[in-house]
Amino acid sequence: MRIADILTFSLIDYPGYPSAVIFTAGCNLRCPWCHNWEIAYGNKGISDIRVENILEGRLKERVKAICVSGGEPTINEDLPEFLDYIKKIGYMLKLDTNGTNPEMVKTVIEKVDYIAIDVKSSPERYPLLTGVERNYWPEVSESIKMARKSKTSYELRMTYVPGLSDVRDIRFFAEFTKGENAFLTIARSTSKFKVSGDLPEKNLGIKIR
């Protein structure tokens, strides 16, 4: 399991609880606007010993929850074993995923207490927002079906990217997630991508966080 970095305290990554965030390295998508692009595209990593020292050390006195994020955690074949290890220590566990690997989601969804799945756009616009030719919507929708059937708490989220996203994406997302724990966030400029264009209207039927 290649870990790029660990944020030892966060108030926004695990609903209702202070948490630490583990960022796995690498991603199968190339979203132009990615705010974690250095993690998603880079080779940065920290040693297994350091990860163990942090998770098994004084961190347990500060937080009760861990969010495993990325990059994209589900591209790692040893993700199930890593999640088992975290749970064995005694943390509550949340997984952030882009949903493109439903087989891995199926394997790990009952191992976590909470799962967050990204919906990048309306189905036909997935290649534009993800920066890859393959349209991953069928895989993402399969992962979401599993979350809906699971006993694990879940949320669905979309990042609105001014200049790339449009009202079709928001309307699709609002209808697709009606009645569920779902929200919209707004992308910000990075050193690799400058957002431009109008912000979404606030009366489109979806919460903005």
C-alpha positions as CSV (number, residue, x, y, z in Angstrom):
1,M,0.0,0.0,0.0
2,R,1.7,3.2,-1.1
3,I,0.8,6.1,1.2
4,A,1.6,9.6,0.0
5,D,0.9,11.5,3.2
6,I,-1.1,11.6,6.4
7,L,-3.1,14.6,7.7
8,T,-3.2,13.9,11.5
9,F,-6.2,16.1,12.2
10,S,-9.3,17.2,10.2
11,L,-12.7,18.5,11.2
12,I,-14.3,18.1,7.7
13,D,-13.4,14.7,6.4
14,Y,-15.5,12.4,8.6
15,P,-19.0,13.6,9.3
16,G,-19.5,14.3,13.0
17,Y,-16.0,13.3,14.2
18,P,-12.5,14.7,14.2
19,S,-10.4,12.4,12.0
20,A,-7.0,11.8,10.5
21,V,-6.8,11.5,6.7
22,I,-4.6,8.9,4.9
23,F,-3.8,9.9,1.3
24,T,-3.0,6.9,-1.0
25,A,-0.8,7.6,-3.9
26,G,-1.8,7.3,-7.5
27,C,-5.1,7.5,-9.4
28,N,-6.7,6.0,-12.5
29,L,-8.3,9.3,-13.5
30,R,-6.8,12.6,-14.6
31,C,-9.4,15.1,-13.6
32,P,-7.9,18.4,-14.9
33,W,-9.1,20.3,-11.8
34,C,-7.9,17.8,-9.1
35,H,-6.9,19.6,-6.0
36,N,-4.8,16.6,-4.9
37,W,-3.0,16.2,-8.2
38,E,0.5,16.0,-6.6
39,I,-0.7,12.9,-4.8
40,A,-2.8,11.5,-7.6
41,Y,-0.1,11.9,-10.3
42,G,3.1,11.8,-8.2
43,N,5.4,9.2,-6.7
44,K,5.6,10.7,-3.2
45,G,5.4,8.2,-0.5
46,I,6.1,7.6,3.2
47,S,7.4,4.4,4.8
48,D,5.2,1.7,6.2
49,I,7.1,2.0,9.5
50,R,6.2,5.7,9.7
51,V,2.5,5.0,8.9
52,E,2.4,2.3,11.6
53,N,4.1,4.6,14.2
54,I,1.5,7.4,13.5
55,L,-1.6,5.1,13.5
56,E,-0.5,3.1,16.6
57,G,1.0,6.1,18.5
58,R,-0.5,9.2,20.1
59,L,-2.9,9.8,17.2
60,K,-5.3,7.4,19.0
61,E,-5.6,9.9,21.8
62,R,-6.6,12.7,19.4
63,V,-9.0,11.1,16.9
64,K,-11.3,8.1,16.8
65,A,-11.8,8.0,13.0
66,I,-9.7,7.6,9.9
67,C,-10.6,8.7,6.4
68,V,-8.7,6.8,3.6
69,S,-8.6,9.1,0.6
70,G,-6.3,9.7,-2.3
71,G,-5.5,9.7,-5.1
72,E,-7.8,6.7,-5.5
73,P,-7.5,4.0,-2.8
74,T,-9.3,1.2,-4.7
75,I,-6.5,0.9,-7.3
76,N,-4.5,-0.8,-4.6
77,E,-4.9,-4.6,-4.4
78,D,-3.9,-4.6,-0.8
79,L,-6.6,-2.1,0.3
80,P,-8.7,-4.8,2.0
81,E,-5.8,-5.8,4.3
82,F,-4.9,-2.2,5.0
83,L,-8.5,-1.4,6.0
84,D,-8.5,-4.5,8.3
85,Y,-5.3,-3.3,9.9
86,I,-6.8,0.2,10.6
87,K,-10.0,-1.4,12.1
88,K,-8.0,-3.7,14.2
89,I,-6.3,-0.7,15.9
90,G,-9.8,0.5,16.8
91,Y,-10.6,3.4,14.5
92,M,-13.9,4.2,12.9
93,L,-13.2,4.1,9.1
94,K,-14.3,6.1,6.1
95,L,-13.4,5.5,2.5
96,D,-13.3,8.1,-0.2
97,T,-13.5,6.7,-3.7
98,N,-14.3,7.7,-7.3
99,G,-16.3,4.5,-7.6
100,T,-14.5,3.2,-10.8
101,N,-13.6,-0.2,-9.3
102,P,-16.8,-1.8,-8.2
103,E,-15.2,-5.1,-7.6
104,M,-12.9,-3.6,-5.0
105,V,-15.8,-1.6,-3.6
106,K,-17.8,-4.8,-3.2
107,T,-14.8,-6.3,-1.3
108,V,-14.3,-3.5,1.1
109,I,-17.7,-1.8,1.6
110,E,-18.6,-3.9,4.7
111,K,-15.2,-3.2,6.2
112,V,-15.8,0.5,6.5
113,D,-18.3,2.5,8.6
114,Y,-18.8,5.2,5.9
115,I,-18.1,5.5,2.2
116,A,-18.1,8.6,0.0
117,I,-18.5,8.1,-3.8
118,D,-17.8,10.8,-6.3
119,V,-20.2,11.5,-9.2
120,K,-18.0,13.5,-11.6
121,S,-20.7,14.6,-14.1
122,S,-23.7,13.5,-16.0
123,P,-23.0,10.1,-17.6
124,E,-22.3,11.3,-21.2
125,R,-19.8,14.0,-19.9
126,Y,-17.6,11.7,-17.8
127,P,-14.6,11.7,-20.1
128,L,-14.5,15.5,-20.1
129,L,-14.5,15.8,-16.4
130,T,-12.2,12.9,-15.6
131,G,-9.6,13.6,-18.3
132,V,-9.5,10.0,-19.7
133,E,-11.1,8.6,-22.8
134,R,-12.9,5.7,-21.1
135,N,-16.4,6.5,-19.8
136,Y,-16.4,5.1,-16.3
137,W,-20.1,5.9,-15.5
138,P,-21.2,2.2,-15.7
139,E,-18.7,1.2,-13.1
140,V,-19.5,4.2,-10.9
141,S,-23.2,3.5,-11.0
142,E,-22.5,-0.1,-10.0
143,S,-20.6,1.1,-7.0
144,I,-23.4,3.4,-6.0
145,K,-25.9,0.5,-6.3
146,M,-23.8,-1.4,-3.8
147,A,-23.7,1.5,-1.4
148,R,-27.4,1.9,-1.6
149,K,-27.9,-1.8,-0.8
150,S,-25.3,-1.9,1.9
151,K,-25.7,-1.3,5.7
152,T,-22.7,1.0,5.5
153,S,-23.5,4.8,5.7
154,Y,-22.7,6.6,2.5
155,E,-22.7,9.9,0.8
156,L,-22.6,10.9,-2.9
157,R,-20.9,14.1,-4.0
158,M,-20.2,16.1,-7.1
159,T,-17.6,18.8,-7.6
160,Y,-18.8,21.6,-9.8
161,V,-15.9,22.9,-11.9
162,P,-16.6,26.4,-13.4
163,G,-15.6,26.2,-17.0
164,L,-16.1,22.4,-17.3
165,S,-19.2,21.5,-15.4
166,D,-22.6,22.9,-16.5
167,V,-26.2,22.9,-15.4
168,R,-26.8,19.5,-17.1
169,D,-24.5,17.9,-14.6
170,I,-26.1,19.4,-11.6
171,R,-29.7,18.6,-12.8
172,F,-28.7,15.0,-13.4
173,F,-27.0,14.8,-9.9
174,A,-30.0,16.3,-8.2
175,E,-32.4,13.9,-9.8
176,F,-30.2,10.9,-9.4
177,T,-29.6,11.4,-5.7
178,K,-33.0,12.7,-4.7
179,G,-33.7,11.9,-1.1
180,E,-30.2,10.7,-0.4
181,N,-27.2,12.1,1.5
182,A,-25.7,14.1,-1.4
183,F,-24.1,17.4,-1.9
184,L,-22.2,19.7,-4.3
185,T,-18.8,21.3,-3.8
186,I,-17.2,24.0,-5.9
187,A,-13.7,23.4,-7.4
188,R,-11.0,26.0,-6.8
189,S,-8.1,26.9,-9.0
190,T,-4.9,25.0,-8.5
191,S,-1.4,25.5,-9.9
192,K,-2.3,23.3,-12.8
193,F,-5.9,24.5,-13.5
194,K,-7.7,27.8,-13.3
195,V,-11.4,27.7,-12.8
196,S,-13.4,30.2,-14.9
197,G,-17.0,30.8,-15.5
198,D,-20.2,31.2,-13.5
199,L,-21.0,29.5,-10.2
200,P,-24.1,27.2,-10.2
201,E,-27.5,28.5,-9.2
202,K,-28.6,27.8,-5.7
203,N,-32.1,26.6,-6.5
204,L,-31.3,23.5,-8.5
205,G,-32.3,21.1,-5.8
206,I,-29.0,20.1,-4.3
207,K,-27.1,21.1,-1.2
208,I,-23.8,23.1,-1.7
209,R,-21.1,22.4,0.8
